[in-house]
Amino acid sequence: GQIMFVTAKAVNPGAFGRPDDLYDVHLNLETALKYLKANLVHNRDDIRMALLVYYYGDSARRPGFQDTDEYVRKVMDGYNRLQQQRRILDGVAPILATGSRLSG
């Protein structure tokens, strides 16, 4: 995850003693997910705002804040592609589950 040491210590107290602890993949991802979930809860499931705060910090809450890296757009584009693929697979799964064969 993309998380700063100070943020990681605040989100997951006691888990981080030094910056190198961020290289523990499981601990890093667990903490990044906790932080993102806390942002979602705080922002009433507004994914866009939660991602802005996750990436830029509390400065993203200021009126008129601009996502100069287009971080949220990039993440949301990927999220939307995955959601579309999931819908396609959800439509195919029942067909596969019945064991139907195409005749032809």
Buried (B, 14 or more C-beta within 10 A) or exposed (E): BEBEEEBBBEBBEEBBEEEEBBEEEEBBEBBBEBBBEBBBEEBEEEBBBBBBBBBBEEEBEEEEEEBEEEBBEEBBEEEEEEEEEEEEEEEEEEEEEEEEEEEE
